[in-house]
Amino acid sequence: MIPVPSQVRIWLAVGQTDMRRGMQGLALQVQETLGRDPHAGDLYVFRGRSGNLIKIIWHDGLGMSLYAKRLEKGRFLWPSPADGTVSISPAQLAYMLDGIDWRNPRHTFRPQRAG
């Protein structure tokens, strides 16, 4: 789990993102598309076209971090581009990272067996 301080805001980059981008490319997207400062200490979450991979960038005051998570089954639930800029809470981010619908907490996929 990402150690998210309680005062940090979490922003979802609605729409699709080119997941080949790294930290610099995603930070540039934050500046150009969202109109925000990627070095301000907020978390920015991006989702690719297939929906099973998300990337998170975060500047903690010392440096930029890039986190990535891919679901083996299921997709990360994402708002539509018409919703504009979306901010979520750290608890909702935790649900999202576990593959649970952060708008209505419920497992989207539960493994039937190990291995």
C-alpha positions as CSV (number, residue, x, y, z in Angstrom):
1,M,0.0,0.0,0.0
2,I,1.2,3.5,-0.8
3,P,1.8,5.5,2.4
4,V,-0.7,8.2,1.7
5,P,-0.7,11.1,4.3
6,S,-4.3,12.1,5.2
7,Q,-4.0,15.7,3.8
8,V,-2.9,14.5,0.3
9,R,-5.5,14.9,-2.5
10,I,-5.9,12.1,-5.0
11,W,-6.9,13.0,-8.6
12,L,-8.1,10.6,-11.3
13,A,-7.0,11.5,-14.8
14,V,-10.3,10.6,-16.4
15,G,-10.3,9.2,-19.9
16,Q,-7.5,6.9,-21.3
17,T,-3.8,7.4,-20.9
18,D,-1.0,6.0,-23.0
19,M,0.5,3.6,-20.4
20,R,3.9,3.5,-22.2
21,R,4.5,6.9,-20.5
22,G,6.8,7.0,-17.5
23,M,7.1,9.6,-14.7
24,Q,8.1,12.5,-16.9
25,G,5.4,11.9,-19.5
26,L,2.7,11.5,-16.9
27,A,3.9,14.6,-15.0
28,L,3.7,16.5,-18.3
29,Q,0.2,15.2,-18.8
30,V,-0.8,16.5,-15.3
31,Q,0.5,19.9,-16.2
32,E,-1.0,20.1,-19.7
33,T,-4.3,18.2,-19.4
34,L,-5.3,18.7,-15.7
35,G,-3.6,22.1,-15.3
36,R,-2.1,21.1,-12.0
37,D,1.4,21.1,-10.5
38,P,2.7,17.4,-10.4
39,H,5.3,18.5,-7.7
40,A,2.7,19.9,-5.3
41,G,2.4,16.6,-3.3
42,D,-0.9,15.3,-4.7
43,L,-1.3,11.8,-6.1
44,Y,-2.4,11.4,-9.8
45,V,-3.9,8.1,-10.9
46,F,-4.0,7.1,-14.6
47,R,-5.7,4.2,-16.3
48,G,-5.0,2.6,-19.7
49,R,-7.3,1.6,-22.5
50,S,-7.7,-2.0,-21.4
51,G,-8.6,-1.0,-17.9
52,N,-6.6,-3.5,-16.0
53,L,-3.5,-1.3,-15.4
54,I,-3.2,1.9,-13.4
55,K,-0.2,4.1,-12.7
56,I,0.1,6.6,-9.9
57,I,2.7,9.4,-9.7
58,W,3.4,11.2,-6.5
59,H,6.0,13.8,-5.4
60,D,6.6,13.5,-1.7
61,G,8.8,16.5,-1.4
62,L,12.0,14.6,-2.0
63,G,11.4,13.1,-5.3
64,M,8.8,11.7,-7.8
65,S,7.6,8.1,-7.3
66,L,5.8,6.0,-9.9
67,Y,3.6,3.1,-8.8
68,A,1.9,0.6,-11.1
69,K,-0.7,-2.1,-10.5
70,R,-2.2,-4.6,-13.0
71,L,-5.2,-6.7,-12.2
72,E,-5.0,-10.4,-13.3
73,K,-8.8,-10.4,-13.8
74,G,-11.3,-7.7,-13.9
75,R,-10.9,-4.0,-14.6
76,F,-10.4,-0.9,-12.5
77,L,-13.7,1.0,-12.4
78,W,-13.2,4.5,-13.9
79,P,-15.4,7.6,-14.3
80,S,-16.3,8.7,-17.8
81,P,-14.5,11.6,-19.4
82,A,-17.7,13.7,-19.1
83,D,-17.2,13.7,-15.3
84,G,-14.3,16.1,-15.7
85,T,-11.6,16.1,-12.9
86,V,-12.4,13.6,-10.1
87,S,-10.9,13.7,-6.6
88,I,-11.2,10.6,-4.4
89,S,-10.3,9.9,-0.8
90,P,-7.4,7.6,0.4
91,A,-10.0,5.0,1.4
92,Q,-11.5,5.0,-2.1
93,L,-8.0,4.6,-3.5
94,A,-7.4,1.6,-1.3
95,Y,-10.7,0.1,-2.6
96,M,-9.7,0.8,-6.1
97,L,-6.2,-0.8,-5.7
98,D,-7.9,-4.0,-4.3
99,G,-10.2,-4.2,-7.4
100,I,-13.3,-3.2,-5.5
101,D,-15.8,-0.7,-6.9
102,W,-14.8,2.5,-4.9
103,R,-18.2,4.0,-5.5
104,N,-20.0,1.0,-4.1
105,P,-17.5,-1.2,-2.1
106,R,-17.9,-4.8,-3.4
107,H,-15.3,-7.2,-4.8
108,T,-15.3,-7.2,-8.6
109,F,-13.4,-10.5,-8.8
110,R,-12.6,-13.1,-6.1
111,P,-10.2,-16.0,-7.0
112,Q,-11.8,-19.5,-6.8
113,R,-8.6,-21.2,-5.9
114,A,-5.0,-20.5,-5.3
115,G,-2.3,-21.2,-8.0
